């Protein structure tokens, strides 16, 4: 009996933790909304109800310190709801600090740590004092030199227990499919045991039925893993508010496409890049209120997070209406770093790509937001790890837009298999533009990098020979093929021996020994049991650029 009680309490506590985070997220989002729209009764009611629910749940589980602290916040919220106190920026900051404190208090209580720390008790007393009268609350906390609460939340999210709420109808559908698959497997097993009395066609048909059911189950499992981007995007409402305030700027976050769904693993890997891009937009993009007024802009800058689907991919855009990127300043910084750059040969897109290089920064001084040249480098490394691509578009004085294109899922991709020698490689299908045969006159042209240039539709197409990239020998077959892939807003080619066609590819991670191998993002098991490497096209071409191949000459 005791074991049953312990198990039940553990399940209840885990539910309490999940619901608490949901309530605190709702409080945080609506407090930021209230700061811009103090008259929003619905938002204020949501905040009050969430605080009241948290207090009640904590009290019922015996977490007295949490309930006591939440009660102090609830008292202040009740006075605000009754309009006995005006909603000021100072009060919003105080309540946001209470949210941060509760995010620490609740896990501590679950871990058996009782009572409030001195700083938490001091904050509780400030909440009580603020609710007792209409005395002004102290100034906003200066967060310079510290991570903002939104950044801490993103860091905490990766360490939290990975859970996912699933619609019961989806689970019922999966359970039904599992039952049908079991029946189909049993039927197929009987037919194979009694093969002498069965026609080959009937066995193949039974296999096809089993295969169809397996594909249906796979599709349902993938749908279960799909979650809307809205909750992740809304986490940055707080980040934008706190970082802008701490640095004397005004900024608001606009969210579009909240209902767009993506694999939960993709969402987890997006947090760091989005944090870096948003902080970078506030530091480098959004001007001070006075500067914006001088330029005829709204003193409050706007940062837009937008998600959409496009050709089996998810597209994430981070746009701001700030100062934009300066082509001349980027080139100046690149030259000062020792780079030999022929500016007149570079398009704007290629110049903007320089900001993703390790150590690149246009900041004059090192601050808590920028100056060390690591932010955008982290963005590209994270996007590369997701087999995605990132590009920048900007107009100086009007703003900048960073566009990230990612696969919807990291578990299964549509791939295009190619053969080079005895090896098989898989190119993500969304990177493939077309396939052509290598021109006869080009076959004899070789250089140490295994690269060259051909004319395709009247345009120059630089290409790499995978045979030489992966050191598979110099003896090529009589016929070679070029896979045309997207590259830096244009196209490049990968030369292979044979084209094996499209296939659905289940991605397997590389072993520790092969992690970080340039140009390879994973592996898959072929139908014959052999292993095929999945190519990371952006990294593969970027490595060629760094090594000074024909691709670099064409850039």
C-alpha positions as CSV (number, residue, x, y, z in Angstrom):
1,X,0.0,0.0,0.0
2,X,2.8,2.4,0.8
3,X,4.5,1.8,-2.5
4,X,1.2,2.6,-4.3
5,X,0.9,5.9,-2.4
6,X,4.6,6.8,-3.2
7,X,4.0,6.1,-6.9
8,X,0.8,8.1,-6.9
9,X,2.5,11.1,-5.2
10,X,5.4,11.0,-7.6
11,X,3.0,11.1,-10.5
12,X,1.1,13.9,-8.9
13,X,4.3,15.9,-8.3
14,X,5.4,15.4,-11.9
15,X,2.0,16.7,-13.0
16,X,2.4,19.7,-10.6
17,X,5.8,20.5,-12.1
18,X,4.4,20.5,-15.6
19,X,1.3,22.5,-14.8
20,X,3.4,25.0,-12.7
21,X,5.6,25.7,-15.7
22,X,2.6,26.2,-17.9
23,X,1.1,28.6,-15.3
24,X,4.3,30.6,-14.9
25,X,4.6,30.8,-18.7
26,X,1.1,32.2,-18.9
27,X,1.8,34.7,-16.2
28,X,5.0,35.8,-17.8
29,X,3.5,36.2,-21.3
30,X,0.4,38.1,-20.0
31,X,2.5,40.4,-17.8
32,X,4.5,41.5,-20.8
33,X,1.2,42.0,-22.7
34,X,-0.2,44.1,-19.8
35,X,2.8,46.4,-19.8
36,X,1.9,47.4,-23.3
37,X,-1.9,47.2,-22.8
38,X,-2.7,47.9,-19.1
39,X,-6.5,47.9,-19.8
40,X,-6.5,44.3,-21.0
41,X,-8.8,42.7,-18.4
42,X,-8.6,39.2,-19.9
43,X,-4.8,39.2,-19.6
44,X,-4.9,40.4,-16.0
45,X,-7.6,37.8,-15.2
46,X,-5.4,35.0,-16.7
47,X,-2.4,36.1,-14.6
48,X,-4.5,36.2,-11.4
49,X,-6.1,32.7,-12.0
50,X,-2.7,31.2,-12.8
51,X,-1.2,32.5,-9.6
52,X,-4.2,31.3,-7.6
53,X,-4.0,27.8,-9.1
54,X,-0.3,27.6,-8.4
55,X,-0.9,28.6,-4.8
56,X,-3.6,26.1,-4.3
57,X,-1.7,23.2,-5.9
58,X,1.4,23.9,-3.8
59,X,-0.6,24.1,-0.6
60,X,-2.4,20.8,-1.4
61,X,1.0,19.1,-1.8
62,X,2.4,20.5,1.5
63,X,4.8,23.0,-0.2
64,X,4.2,25.8,2.4
65,X,7.0,28.1,1.3
66,X,5.8,28.1,-2.3
67,X,2.2,28.7,-1.3
68,X,3.2,31.5,1.0
69,X,5.2,33.2,-1.7
70,X,2.5,32.7,-4.3
71,X,0.0,34.2,-1.9
72,X,2.0,37.4,-1.6
73,X,2.0,37.7,-5.4
74,X,-1.7,36.9,-5.6
75,X,-2.5,39.7,-3.1
76,X,-0.8,42.2,-5.3
77,X,-2.5,40.8,-8.4
78,X,-5.9,41.1,-6.7
79,X,-5.4,44.8,-6.0
80,X,-4.4,45.3,-9.6
81,X,-7.4,43.3,-10.8
82,X,-9.7,45.5,-8.6
83,X,-7.9,48.6,-10.0
84,X,-7.0,49.6,-6.5
85,X,-3.4,50.1,-7.9
86,X,-2.2,51.5,-11.2
87,X,-0.3,49.0,-13.3
88,X,3.2,50.5,-13.7
89,X,6.4,49.2,-15.3
90,X,7.9,48.9,-11.8
91,X,5.1,46.6,-10.7
92,X,5.4,44.5,-13.9
93,X,9.1,44.1,-13.2
94,X,8.4,43.1,-9.6
95,X,5.9,40.4,-10.6
96,X,8.3,39.1,-13.3
97,X,11.0,38.8,-10.6
98,X,8.4,36.8,-8.6
99,X,8.0,34.5,-11.6
100,X,11.7,33.9,-11.7
101,X,11.7,33.2,-7.9
102,X,8.9,30.7,-8.2
103,X,10.8,28.9,-11.0
104,X,13.5,28.3,-8.4
105,X,11.2,27.7,-5.4
106,X,9.1,25.0,-7.0
107,X,11.9,22.6,-7.9
108,X,13.6,23.2,-4.5
109,X,10.3,22.3,-2.8
110,X,10.0,19.1,-4.8
111,X,13.6,18.3,-3.9
112,X,12.8,18.7,-0.2
113,X,14.4,22.1,0.4
114,X,12.1,23.9,2.8
115,X,11.7,27.7,3.4
116,X,12.7,30.8,1.5
117,X,16.2,32.1,0.9
118,X,17.0,35.6,2.2
119,X,16.6,37.1,-1.3
120,X,13.3,35.3,-1.8
121,X,12.0,36.4,1.5
122,X,13.0,40.0,0.7
123,X,11.2,39.8,-2.6
124,X,8.1,38.4,-0.8
125,X,8.2,41.4,1.6
126,X,8.4,43.7,-1.4
127,X,5.3,42.1,-2.9
128,X,3.4,42.6,0.4
129,X,4.5,46.2,0.7
130,X,3.5,46.9,-2.9
131,X,0.0,45.4,-2.3
132,X,-0.4,47.2,1.0
133,X,-0.4,50.7,-0.5
134,X,0.3,52.6,-3.7
135,X,3.8,53.5,-2.8
136,X,6.0,53.5,-5.9
137,X,8.1,50.3,-6.6
138,X,11.8,50.7,-7.0
139,X,13.5,51.2,-10.4
140,X,13.8,48.5,-13.0
141,X,16.6,46.1,-12.3
142,X,19.8,46.7,-14.4
143,X,20.6,43.3,-15.9
144,X,23.7,44.3,-17.8
145,X,26.3,41.7,-17.5
146,X,23.7,39.0,-16.7
147,X,21.7,36.6,-18.8
148,X,18.1,37.7,-19.1
149,X,15.4,35.5,-17.6
150,X,14.3,34.5,-21.0
151,X,17.8,33.2,-21.7
152,X,17.8,31.3,-18.4
153,X,14.4,29.8,-19.4
154,X,15.9,28.6,-22.7
155,X,18.8,27.0,-20.9
156,X,16.6,25.4,-18.3
157,X,14.3,24.0,-21.0
158,X,17.1,21.8,-22.4
159,X,17.8,20.4,-18.9
160,X,14.2,19.7,-18.0
161,X,12.6,16.3,-18.3
162,X,11.5,15.8,-21.9
163,X,7.7,15.4,-21.9
164,X,5.1,15.7,-24.5
165,X,1.3,16.0,-24.2
166,X,-0.5,13.8,-26.7
167,X,-4.1,13.9,-27.9
168,X,-5.9,10.7,-26.8
169,X,-7.3,10.3,-30.2
170,X,-3.8,10.0,-31.7
171,X,-2.9,7.4,-29.1
172,X,-6.1,5.4,-29.9
173,X,-5.2,5.5,-33.6
174,X,-1.7,4.2,-32.9
175,X,-3.1,1.4,-30.6
176,X,-5.5,0.3,-33.4
177,X,-2.7,0.3,-35.9
178,X,-0.5,-1.8,-33.6
179,X,-3.3,-4.3,-33.3
180,X,-3.7,-4.4,-37.1
181,X,0.0,-4.9,-37.6
182,X,0.1,-7.8,-35.1
183,X,-2.7,-9.5,-37.1
184,X,-0.9,-8.8,-40.4
185,X,2.3,-10.2,-39.0
186,X,0.6,-13.3,-37.8
187,X,-1.1,-13.8,-41.1
188,X,2.2,-13.4,-43.0
189,X,4.0,-15.8,-40.6
190,X,1.3,-18.5,-41.2
191,X,1.6,-18.0,-45.0
192,X,5.4,-18.3,-44.9
193,X,5.2,-21.5,-42.8
194,X,2.7,-22.9,-45.3
195,X,4.5,-21.5,-48.3
196,X,4.1,-24.7,-50.4
197,X,0.3,-24.2,-50.5
198,X,0.4,-20.5,-51.1
199,X,0.9,-18.5,-54.3
200,X,3.8,-16.1,-54.5
201,X,1.3,-13.3,-55.3
202,X,-0.7,-13.9,-52.1
203,X,2.5,-13.7,-49.9
204,X,3.6,-10.5,-51.6
205,X,0.1,-9.0,-51.1
206,X,0.2,-9.9,-47.4
207,X,3.7,-8.2,-47.1
208,X,2.4,-5.1,-48.8
209,X,-0.6,-4.9,-46.4
210,X,1.8,-5.2,-43.5
211,X,4.1,-2.6,-45.0
212,X,1.2,-0.2,-45.5
213,X,0.1,-0.5,-41.9
214,X,3.7,0.1,-40.7
215,X,3.9,3.2,-42.8
216,X,0.6,4.4,-41.3
217,X,2.0,3.8,-37.8
218,X,5.2,5.7,-38.7
219,X,3.1,8.6,-39.9
220,X,1.1,8.7,-36.7
221,X,4.3,8.6,-34.5
222,X,5.7,11.5,-36.5
223,X,2.5,13.5,-36.0
224,X,2.7,12.9,-32.3
225,X,6.2,14.5,-32.3
226,X,4.9,17.5,-34.1
227,X,4.3,20.5,-31.8
228,X,3.3,24.1,-32.6
229,X,6.1,26.7,-32.5
230,X,3.9,29.2,-30.7
231,X,4.9,28.3,-27.1
232,X,8.6,28.5,-28.0
233,X,8.2,31.8,-29.7
234,X,6.3,33.3,-26.9
235,X,9.2,32.6,-24.5
236,X,11.0,35.4,-26.2
237,X,8.4,38.1,-25.3
238,X,10.1,38.3,-21.9
239,X,13.6,38.2,-23.5
240,X,12.9,41.1,-25.8
241,X,11.3,43.2,-23.0
242,X,14.1,42.6,-20.5
243,X,17.1,43.0,-22.8
244,X,15.7,46.1,-24.5
245,X,14.8,47.7,-21.1
246,X,18.2,46.9,-19.6
247,X,20.0,48.6,-22.6
248,X,17.8,51.7,-22.8
249,X,15.8,50.7,-25.8
250,X,12.2,50.1,-26.6
251,X,11.3,46.9,-28.5
252,X,8.3,44.6,-29.0
253,X,8.0,41.1,-30.3
254,X,5.5,40.3,-33.1
255,X,4.8,36.6,-33.6
256,X,3.3,35.1,-36.8
257,X,2.5,31.5,-37.6
258,X,2.1,30.3,-34.0
259,X,0.2,27.2,-35.2
260,X,2.9,25.9,-37.5
261,X,4.0,22.5,-36.3
262,X,7.5,21.1,-36.3
263,X,9.3,18.1,-34.8
264,X,9.9,18.7,-31.1
265,X,13.6,17.9,-31.5
266,X,13.9,20.7,-34.1
267,X,12.3,23.1,-31.6
268,X,14.8,22.1,-28.9
269,X,17.7,22.9,-31.2
270,X,16.2,26.2,-32.3
271,X,16.2,27.8,-28.8
272,X,19.9,28.9,-28.8
273,X,20.0,30.2,-32.4
274,X,16.8,32.3,-31.8
275,X,18.1,33.7,-28.5
276,X,21.3,34.8,-30.2
277,X,19.5,36.3,-33.2
278,X,17.0,38.2,-31.0
279,X,19.7,39.6,-28.7
280,X,21.8,40.5,-31.8
281,X,18.8,42.3,-33.3
282,X,18.3,44.4,-30.2
283,X,22.0,45.3,-29.9
284,X,22.9,45.9,-33.6
285,X,19.6,46.4,-35.2
286,X,17.2,48.4,-33.0
287,X,18.3,51.9,-32.5
288,X,17.8,54.0,-29.3
289,X,14.3,55.8,-29.1
290,X,15.9,59.2,-29.8
291,X,17.7,57.9,-32.9
292,X,14.6,56.3,-34.2
293,X,12.6,59.5,-33.7
294,X,15.3,61.4,-35.6
295,X,14.9,59.0,-38.5
296,X,11.1,59.3,-38.5
297,X,10.5,55.8,-37.0
298,X,8.4,54.7,-34.2
299,X,10.5,55.0,-31.0
300,X,9.6,51.4,-30.2
301,X,11.4,48.9,-32.4
302,X,9.8,45.8,-33.8
303,X,11.2,42.3,-33.9
304,X,9.1,39.7,-35.9
305,X,9.3,36.0,-35.4
306,X,7.5,34.2,-38.2
307,X,7.1,30.5,-39.0
308,X,5.7,28.9,-42.2
309,X,5.8,25.7,-44.2
310,X,7.4,25.6,-47.6
311,X,7.9,22.5,-49.8
312,X,8.2,20.1,-46.9
313,X,10.4,22.4,-44.8
314,X,9.8,24.8,-42.0
315,X,10.9,28.4,-42.6
316,X,11.7,30.6,-39.6
317,X,12.2,34.3,-40.1
318,X,13.7,36.8,-37.6
319,X,13.2,40.3,-38.9
320,X,13.7,43.8,-37.3
321,X,13.0,47.3,-38.4
322,X,16.3,48.7,-37.1
323,X,19.4,50.0,-38.8
324,X,20.1,47.1,-41.0
325,X,23.5,45.7,-42.1
326,X,26.2,47.9,-43.5
327,X,28.0,46.2,-46.4
328,X,31.0,48.5,-46.2
329,X,31.3,48.0,-42.4
330,X,31.2,44.2,-42.8
331,X,33.8,44.2,-45.5
332,X,36.0,46.6,-43.4
333,X,35.9,44.2,-40.5
334,X,36.6,41.2,-42.7
335,X,39.7,42.9,-44.1
336,X,40.9,44.0,-40.7
337,X,40.7,40.3,-39.7
338,X,43.3,39.5,-42.3
339,X,40.9,38.3,-45.1
340,X,41.8,39.0,-48.7
341,X,38.5,40.0,-50.1
342,X,37.6,41.3,-53.5
343,X,34.5,43.3,-52.6
344,X,33.4,44.0,-56.2
345,X,33.0,40.2,-56.9
346,X,30.8,39.6,-53.9
347,X,27.0,39.9,-53.9
348,X,25.2,41.3,-50.9
349,X,24.2,37.8,-49.8
350,X,27.8,36.6,-49.9
351,X,28.9,39.7,-47.9
352,X,26.2,39.1,-45.3
353,X,27.3,35.5,-45.0
354,X,30.6,36.8,-43.5
355,X,28.9,37.6,-40.2
356,X,28.6,33.9,-39.6
357,X,32.3,33.3,-39.6
358,X,33.9,32.4,-36.2
359,X,35.2,35.5,-34.4
360,X,33.4,38.0,-36.7
361,X,31.9,41.0,-35.0
362,X,31.2,44.6,-36.0
363,X,30.8,45.8,-32.4
364,X,33.3,48.5,-31.3
365,X,33.4,47.3,-27.6
366,X,32.7,44.1,-25.8
367,X,29.3,44.1,-23.9
368,X,27.1,41.5,-22.4
369,X,25.3,41.3,-25.7
370,X,28.0,41.4,-28.3
371,X,31.6,42.0,-29.3
372,X,33.1,38.6,-28.9
373,X,32.2,37.3,-32.3
374,X,30.5,34.1,-31.2
375,X,26.8,34.8,-31.5
376,X,26.2,34.3,-35.2
377,X,28.8,31.6,-35.5
378,X,26.7,29.6,-32.9
379,X,23.6,30.2,-35.0
380,X,25.1,28.7,-38.1
381,X,26.6,25.7,-36.3
382,X,23.3,24.9,-34.7
383,X,21.4,25.3,-38.0
384,X,24.0,23.1,-39.8
385,X,23.5,20.5,-37.1
386,X,19.8,20.5,-38.1
387,X,20.7,20.0,-41.8
388,X,19.3,23.5,-42.4
389,X,20.4,26.7,-44.1
390,X,20.4,30.3,-43.1
391,X,20.5,33.5,-45.1
392,X,20.4,37.2,-44.5
393,X,18.6,40.0,-46.4
394,X,19.0,43.6,-45.3
395,X,18.4,47.2,-46.3
396,X,20.6,49.7,-44.6
397,X,18.5,52.0,-42.4
398,X,15.4,49.9,-42.8
399,X,16.1,46.6,-41.1
400,X,17.3,43.1,-41.6
401,X,15.8,39.6,-42.0
402,X,17.4,36.3,-41.2
403,X,15.7,33.3,-42.8
404,X,16.3,29.8,-41.5
405,X,15.1,26.8,-43.6
406,X,14.9,23.5,-41.7
407,X,13.5,20.0,-42.3
408,X,10.2,19.3,-40.5
409,X,11.7,16.3,-38.7
410,X,15.2,15.0,-37.8
411,X,14.2,11.3,-37.7
412,X,13.3,10.6,-41.4
413,X,14.1,12.5,-44.5
414,X,13.3,12.1,-48.2
415,X,16.7,11.5,-49.7
416,X,18.3,11.0,-53.1
417,X,20.8,8.1,-53.1
418,X,23.9,8.2,-55.3
419,X,26.8,5.8,-55.8
420,X,30.5,6.6,-55.9
421,X,32.8,3.6,-56.3
422,X,31.5,0.9,-54.0
423,X,30.0,3.5,-51.6
424,X,26.5,4.9,-51.4
425,X,25.7,8.4,-50.2
426,X,22.4,10.1,-49.5
427,X,21.7,13.8,-50.4
428,X,18.7,15.4,-48.7
429,X,16.1,15.7,-51.5
430,X,15.1,19.2,-50.5
431,X,18.7,20.4,-51.5
432,X,18.5,18.8,-54.9
433,X,17.5,21.0,-57.9
434,X,18.1,18.6,-60.8
435,X,20.4,15.9,-62.1
436,X,22.5,16.0,-65.3
437,X,25.1,14.0,-67.1
438,X,28.7,15.2,-66.9
439,X,29.7,16.7,-70.3
440,X,32.2,14.5,-72.2
441,X,34.6,17.4,-72.7
442,X,34.7,18.0,-68.9
443,X,35.6,14.5,-67.9
444,X,39.3,14.9,-68.6
445,X,39.6,18.2,-66.7
446,X,40.8,17.5,-63.2
447,X,42.6,19.5,-60.5
448,X,43.9,18.6,-57.1
449,X,40.6,19.6,-55.5
450,X,38.5,17.5,-57.8
451,X,36.5,20.5,-58.9
452,X,35.6,22.4,-62.1
453,X,33.0,24.5,-63.8
454,X,30.5,23.8,-66.5
455,X,27.8,25.8,-68.2
456,X,24.2,25.0,-67.1
457,X,21.3,26.9,-68.7
458,X,23.7,29.7,-69.7
459,X,25.1,30.1,-66.1
460,X,28.4,28.9,-64.6
461,X,28.0,25.9,-62.4
462,X,31.0,25.0,-60.1
463,X,31.1,21.4,-59.1
464,X,33.0,19.0,-56.8
465,X,33.8,15.3,-57.4
466,X,32.7,13.3,-54.4
467,X,35.2,10.6,-55.5
468,X,38.1,13.0,-54.6
469,X,36.4,14.7,-51.7
470,X,36.2,11.3,-49.9
471,X,39.4,9.9,-51.4
472,X,37.8,7.0,-53.2
473,X,40.4,6.8,-56.0
474,X,40.9,8.5,-59.3
475,X,39.5,5.9,-61.6
476,X,36.0,7.2,-62.6
477,X,33.5,5.3,-64.7
478,X,32.9,6.2,-68.4
479,X,29.8,8.1,-67.4
480,X,29.5,10.5,-64.5
481,X,26.5,12.5,-63.3
482,X,26.2,15.9,-61.5
483,X,23.7,16.5,-58.8
484,X,22.8,20.2,-58.9
485,X,22.2,21.5,-55.3
486,X,21.4,24.9,-53.8
487,X,24.3,26.9,-52.6
488,X,24.5,30.5,-51.2
489,X,21.4,31.6,-53.1
490,X,22.7,29.9,-56.3
491,X,23.6,26.4,-57.3
492,X,26.6,24.1,-57.2
493,X,27.2,20.5,-58.4
494,X,28.3,17.2,-56.8
495,X,29.7,14.8,-59.3
496,X,28.9,11.1,-58.7
497,X,29.2,7.8,-60.5
498,X,25.6,6.6,-60.5
499,X,22.1,7.8,-59.6
500,X,20.2,5.4,-57.4
501,X,17.0,7.5,-57.0
502,X,14.7,8.8,-54.3
503,X,14.1,6.9,-51.1
504,X,12.8,7.5,-47.6
505,X,15.8,7.6,-45.3
506,X,15.8,6.7,-41.6
507,X,18.6,8.8,-40.0
508,X,21.0,7.1,-37.6
509,X,23.5,9.2,-35.6
510,X,27.2,8.8,-36.3
511,X,29.3,7.2,-33.6
512,X,31.4,9.3,-31.4
513,X,34.5,8.6,-33.5
514,X,32.9,10.2,-36.6
515,X,31.0,13.1,-35.0
516,X,32.1,16.4,-36.4
517,X,33.2,14.9,-39.7
518,X,32.9,17.7,-42.2
519,X,30.2,17.3,-44.8
520,X,28.5,14.3,-43.1
521,X,25.4,14.7,-41.0
522,X,24.4,11.2,-40.2
523,X,24.1,7.7,-41.6
524,X,21.4,5.2,-42.7
525,X,21.1,1.5,-43.1
526,X,20.4,0.4,-46.7
527,X,18.1,-2.5,-47.7
528,X,21.2,-4.8,-48.2
529,X,22.4,-4.1,-44.7
530,X,25.3,-1.7,-45.7
531,X,25.7,1.8,-44.2
532,X,25.3,4.9,-46.3
533,X,26.4,8.3,-45.2
534,X,24.0,11.3,-45.4
535,X,25.7,14.3,-46.8
536,X,25.6,17.7,-45.1
537,X,25.5,19.8,-48.4
538,X,26.1,23.3,-46.9
539,X,29.0,22.2,-44.8
540,X,30.5,20.1,-47.7
541,X,30.5,23.1,-50.0
542,X,31.7,25.5,-47.4
543,X,34.7,23.3,-46.7
544,X,35.4,23.3,-50.4
545,X,35.4,27.2,-50.3
546,X,37.8,27.2,-47.4
547,X,40.2,24.9,-49.2
548,X,40.4,27.2,-52.2
549,X,38.6,25.0,-54.8
550,X,36.9,26.2,-57.9
551,X,33.9,27.0,-55.8
552,X,35.8,29.7,-54.1
553,X,36.9,31.1,-57.4
554,X,33.3,31.3,-58.5
555,X,32.1,33.0,-55.2
